[in-house]
Structure formats: C-alpha cells, structure tokens
Amino acid sequence: MADIAAITIRRPRHEVEQRWGIEGPGEPAAFADAPGDQGTEVRSECSMADLRRFKQVLETGSIVVSDARPEGARDLSESMGQRPGQPMEEVA
C-alpha cells in the first residue's frame, strides 16, 4: 500500500472537489471539511509535491518557483543575484 499524503486547502470543499477533477494530479482522492472551518482536507496517494502544486494553484492562481539552489548557497556572494520566486510561465 502506498503512503497517503494529506494537505489542507483554504477553499470550500465543493470547489476543491470540482477543481481536482480538472486540475488535480489524476490520482483518486478523499475530501473532508478541515477542522475549525479552515477549508478542505485532501488525502491522496499522490506525492506531497503534487498536492502542494495543486494547493498553490487553488489558493494563489499560480505555481511559484525560485531561482535558488535547493542545496543552498555556499556563501553570501552566491545569493546576491537571486530574485524572489516568480509564477511559472504558461506553456502553450
């Protein structure tokens, strides 16, 4: 059995379920109202990275990426030329 990933998306359950069918990663998912009226909890066998991308699209309208090196800068001079994360360009 694969690991189940879960994330809370600050959107109403009906919206999350509808958009999952259109923009979701394609894996089956279970939806529940998040505690404290905090949105919708999504559970699926897809990766956390897939769930995070889906959450970003629903909450912000885009996927933010960074030019930063995942392993971090070796010294301050390497981070001087970096710029803040930017939305990905849409591919036609």
VOROTI-460164 format. One record per residue (C-alpha): residue number from 1; residue in one letter; x, y, z. Coordinates in nm, 4 decimals, always signed. Layout:
<atoms>
atom i=NUM | aa=A | x=X | y=Y | z=Z
...
</atoms>
This chain:
<atoms>
atom i=1 | aa=M | x=+0.0000 | y=+0.0000 | z=+0.0000
atom i=2 | aa=A | x=+0.1343 | y=+0.3451 | z=-0.0945
atom i=3 | aa=D | x=+0.1738 | y=+0.6272 | z=+0.1554
atom i=4 | aa=I | x=-0.1185 | y=+0.8649 | z=+0.1854
atom i=5 | aa=A | x=-0.0350 | y=+1.2360 | z=+0.1587
atom i=6 | aa=A | x=-0.2669 | y=+1.4970 | z=+0.3092
atom i=7 | aa=I | x=-0.2925 | y=+1.8749 | z=+0.2830
atom i=8 | aa=T | x=-0.5419 | y=+2.1439 | z=+0.3822
atom i=9 | aa=I | x=-0.6548 | y=+2.3867 | z=+0.1138
atom i=10 | aa=R | x=-0.8263 | y=+2.7077 | z=+0.2171
atom i=11 | aa=R | x=-1.1147 | y=+2.6724 | z=-0.0238
atom i=12 | aa=P | x=-1.4683 | y=+2.5301 | z=+0.0125
atom i=13 | aa=R | x=-1.4980 | y=+2.1547 | z=-0.0308
atom i=14 | aa=H | x=-1.7234 | y=+2.1743 | z=-0.3399
atom i=15 | aa=E | x=-1.4679 | y=+2.3977 | z=-0.5178
atom i=16 | aa=V | x=-1.1726 | y=+2.1718 | z=-0.4300
atom i=17 | aa=E | x=-1.3565 | y=+1.8576 | z=-0.5452
atom i=18 | aa=Q | x=-1.4596 | y=+2.0212 | z=-0.8726
atom i=19 | aa=R | x=-1.1119 | y=+2.1578 | z=-0.9493
atom i=20 | aa=W | x=-0.9447 | y=+1.8259 | z=-0.8522
atom i=21 | aa=G | x=-1.1265 | y=+1.6640 | z=-1.1447
atom i=22 | aa=I | x=-0.9955 | y=+1.9310 | z=-1.3822
atom i=23 | aa=E | x=-0.6520 | y=+2.0329 | z=-1.2471
atom i=24 | aa=G | x=-0.5630 | y=+1.7630 | z=-0.9935
atom i=25 | aa=P | x=-0.2723 | y=+1.5214 | z=-1.0373
atom i=26 | aa=G | x=-0.5015 | y=+1.2427 | z=-1.1613
atom i=27 | aa=E | x=-0.4901 | y=+1.0209 | z=-0.8533
atom i=28 | aa=P | x=-0.8073 | y=+0.9321 | z=-0.6595
atom i=29 | aa=A | x=-0.8579 | y=+1.1499 | z=-0.3520
atom i=30 | aa=A | x=-1.0715 | y=+1.1736 | z=-0.0402
atom i=31 | aa=F | x=-1.2078 | y=+1.5119 | z=+0.0669
atom i=32 | aa=A | x=-1.3246 | y=+1.6257 | z=+0.4110
atom i=33 | aa=D | x=-1.4056 | y=+1.9559 | z=+0.5756
atom i=34 | aa=A | x=-1.0969 | y=+2.0710 | z=+0.7650
atom i=35 | aa=P | x=-1.1369 | y=+2.1276 | z=+1.1401
atom i=36 | aa=G | x=-1.2204 | y=+2.4788 | z=+1.2546
atom i=37 | aa=D | x=-1.3745 | y=+2.5817 | z=+0.9216
atom i=38 | aa=Q | x=-1.0222 | y=+2.6097 | z=+0.7729
atom i=39 | aa=G | x=-1.1078 | y=+2.4804 | z=+0.4253
atom i=40 | aa=T | x=-1.0838 | y=+2.1307 | z=+0.2812
atom i=41 | aa=E | x=-0.8548 | y=+1.8428 | z=+0.3704
atom i=42 | aa=V | x=-0.7385 | y=+1.6390 | z=+0.0703
atom i=43 | aa=R | x=-0.5913 | y=+1.2886 | z=+0.1104
atom i=44 | aa=S | x=-0.4388 | y=+1.1016 | z=-0.1820
atom i=45 | aa=E | x=-0.1655 | y=+0.8554 | z=-0.2785
atom i=46 | aa=C | x=+0.0000 | y=+1.1221 | z=-0.4957
atom i=47 | aa=S | x=+0.3199 | y=+1.2930 | z=-0.3806
atom i=48 | aa=M | x=+0.3247 | y=+1.5867 | z=-0.1411
atom i=49 | aa=A | x=+0.4831 | y=+1.7908 | z=-0.4211
atom i=50 | aa=D | x=+0.1738 | y=+1.7254 | z=-0.6371
atom i=51 | aa=L | x=-0.0556 | y=+1.8264 | z=-0.3513
atom i=52 | aa=R | x=+0.1454 | y=+2.1430 | z=-0.2838
atom i=53 | aa=R | x=+0.1289 | y=+2.2448 | z=-0.6503
atom i=54 | aa=F | x=-0.2483 | y=+2.1875 | z=-0.6530
atom i=55 | aa=K | x=-0.2852 | y=+2.3906 | z=-0.3304
atom i=56 | aa=Q | x=-0.0830 | y=+2.6797 | z=-0.4779
atom i=57 | aa=V | x=-0.2957 | y=+2.6898 | z=-0.7912
atom i=58 | aa=L | x=-0.6197 | y=+2.6950 | z=-0.5932
atom i=59 | aa=E | x=-0.5058 | y=+2.9461 | z=-0.3309
atom i=60 | aa=T | x=-0.2914 | y=+3.1823 | z=-0.5414
atom i=61 | aa=G | x=-0.3755 | y=+3.1080 | z=-0.9039
atom i=62 | aa=S | x=-0.0189 | y=+3.0116 | z=-0.9979
atom i=63 | aa=I | x=+0.2772 | y=+2.7920 | z=-0.9073
atom i=64 | aa=V | x=+0.5659 | y=+2.9894 | z=-0.7602
atom i=65 | aa=V | x=+0.9209 | y=+2.8811 | z=-0.8404
atom i=66 | aa=S | x=+1.2561 | y=+3.0129 | z=-0.7234
atom i=67 | aa=D | x=+1.5960 | y=+3.0508 | z=-0.8851
atom i=68 | aa=A | x=+1.7548 | y=+2.9485 | z=-0.5553
atom i=69 | aa=R | x=+1.9734 | y=+2.6415 | z=-0.5372
atom i=70 | aa=P | x=+1.7975 | y=+2.3603 | z=-0.3446
atom i=71 | aa=E | x=+2.1184 | y=+2.2799 | z=-0.1581
atom i=72 | aa=G | x=+2.1617 | y=+2.6423 | z=-0.0500
atom i=73 | aa=A | x=+2.4317 | y=+2.8989 | z=-0.1114
atom i=74 | aa=R | x=+2.7899 | y=+2.8234 | z=-0.0086
atom i=75 | aa=D | x=+2.8471 | y=+3.1858 | z=+0.0851
atom i=76 | aa=L | x=+2.6674 | y=+3.5202 | z=+0.0776
atom i=77 | aa=S | x=+2.8019 | y=+3.6168 | z=-0.2663
atom i=78 | aa=E | x=+2.6090 | y=+3.3311 | z=-0.4292
atom i=79 | aa=S | x=+2.2738 | y=+3.4596 | z=-0.3027
atom i=80 | aa=M | x=+2.3249 | y=+3.8242 | z=-0.4015
atom i=81 | aa=G | x=+2.1997 | y=+3.7756 | z=-0.7594
atom i=82 | aa=Q | x=+1.8898 | y=+3.5754 | z=-0.6695
atom i=83 | aa=R | x=+1.5457 | y=+3.7231 | z=-0.7112
atom i=84 | aa=P | x=+1.2175 | y=+3.6350 | z=-0.5368
atom i=85 | aa=G | x=+1.0110 | y=+3.3403 | z=-0.6615
atom i=86 | aa=Q | x=+0.8041 | y=+3.4116 | z=-0.9724
atom i=87 | aa=P | x=+0.4986 | y=+3.2387 | z=-1.1235
atom i=88 | aa=M | x=+0.5852 | y=+2.9846 | z=-1.3926
atom i=89 | aa=E | x=+0.5197 | y=+3.0931 | z=-1.7480
atom i=90 | aa=E | x=+0.2281 | y=+2.9155 | z=-1.9081
atom i=91 | aa=V | x=+0.3218 | y=+2.6702 | z=-2.1808
atom i=92 | aa=A | x=+0.1052 | y=+2.6969 | z=-2.4894
</atoms>
